[in-house]
């Protein structure tokens, strides 16, 4: 099944899987880089009412993340808060999880991720939280189970840095951020 995660209470229409180990399907590669294999991400519920990440459609790149709250949180305009998700996870080495804003919350209410895109490294094992900010003009209420962000997994490489006397020439060379005409 393309469904990557489900809440063990069955709030996902009966598509229930183990909360301890959830397979996240990737068409590109697994941790060894083999084509067509499945990357596995393990989740540990830290709160029984946590809702694990869930892809809404077979074509979704991002899995929705839901707030895990004992009481509602109100974000005032320009206020920032970490919203807990109630789980920790184990991402394979060589991958990261990117936390991204949900476009509907952003355009309708001005709710976004503080740092644009958040990164969860493969060696982090603490509770996952979403750093939200309210750029809107009205207060915004967050309740338990509300889908507040999405998570995308990406493969990366760790480069070796080296000091060089010279760098290769390009057409742009030292042109800055505003060097290109409109």
N, C-alpha and C positions, 0 to 999 in steps of 0.2 A: 504494500500500500504506500502511496505517496505521502500519507499523513505522517508527519515526523513526530508529533507529540500529542498526548491526550491526557486530560485530567482523569485521575483514577476514580473520581466520583461519577464519571460518565456524562459530564456536561457537554461532551462533544458528539452527541448523537449516537452513543453506543460504541464509538471507535476507541476502545480502551486497550492500552498496552502497559507494560511494566514501567513504574516510575523510576526504577533503578538504572535502566540502560535503554536509551532511545536511539534508534538509527536515524541519521539524517541523510537522506538520499542526495548524492551529488553525481551529476553526469560527467563531470570533468575528471576527478581523481580522488583517491583516498590518501591516507597519510604516506603511503609509499609511492604515490603518483601513478598508479595503474588505472588505465581507462575503464570506465564503466563500473567500478567497484563502489561500495557504500562506505562512507565515513561514519564512524560511530561516535556519538557524543553521549557521555553518561551524565545523568541528572540525579541529584539527591534532594528530596523534599526536606526542607528545614521547617516547614509549617504544613500541617495536614491540609489546610485549605488552599495551598498554592495550586495554581493552574499552570501546567507545564506548557512550553512554547508549542504553537500549533500553526501549520500552514493551512490557509483557508481554501486554496485551490491547488490543483496539480501543477500549475504554472507559476506559483508564488515563489519568488526568490527569498523573501523574508518571512520568518515565522513570527506570528504575533506574540507579544509579551503582555501579560495581564498583571495588574496591581494586586498585591497580596496585603490586604489591610484589615486591621481589627476595627477601625473606625474611619470614616471619610476624611479626606485631606482637601483643604481648600487652598488653591494657589491664587494669590492676589496678583494683580498686574505687576510685572517685572520681578516677581518672587521666584526663587529657585529652591527646589527640594529634591532629595533622593527618595525615590519611590521604591520600596522593597518588592521583590518578586517571590520571596519565600523558597528559593531553591539555590543550590550551588551546582556547579557542573565541571566536567573534565573534558577539555577540548584536546584532540590529538596534537602532538608537537608538529609545528610547521603550519598550523592554522590559527586563525583568530576569529572571534565573533565580533561583528560590528553592530552596534546598537544605533538604530536610525529612527527618525521621527516618522509618525504616521501622517501621511499627506492630508487626510481628512481633518485631523485635529489641528494641523498647522494652518490650513487655509480657513477653516471655520472659526477657530477660537484663538489662534496664535500660540498654540502649545508646541514646543519644540524641545530638542535636546540641547543642553547648555553648550557643549563643545562641538556642535555640528554632528559629528559621528563619534560615538564612544567605542573604545576598544577593550575587549576582554582577552587577555593573554592566555595562552595554553597552560601556564603554570599557576594561574589564580584559582583558588579553591574556596573563597569566601562567598557569602551571599551575593547574588547578582541584584543590582539596583539600577534604576534608570534615573539619570540626572535631568529632570524636567525644568523648564522655565516657561513662564506665562508672558509672552510678548503681546498678548491681547489687552483690551481696555476694560474687560470685565473679569470678575473673579471666576475661577474654573474649579468645579468640584470633581474630585477623583474618588471613586468608590471601589470596593473590593470586586475583583473580576473584570474591571474595565480594561479594555485593550488600549495600552498607552504608548507602545513603541513596537518596533520590529527588529528581528535579529537575522543578520546575514553572515554566513561563514565564508571566509576567504583564505586561500593558500598564500603564503608569503615566503620569502627567502631572507635570511639574515646576511647582509653583505659584510665583507671585510673592508675597513677603511684604510686608505694609504695616503701619505703626503706626496704630492707631485710638484715638480718645479714648473711644469707647463701643463695646460689643458688643451684638448683639441679645439680647433676653430670651428665656429658654426655661423650661419647667416645672421643669427640674432646676437651672438657674442654677449656683450654686457647689457643689452637692452633690458630695462626694468619692467615692472608690472604694468606701467602705462606706456610702454614704448611702441605698442602696435596701434596704428591709426584706426579709427572706426570705419 
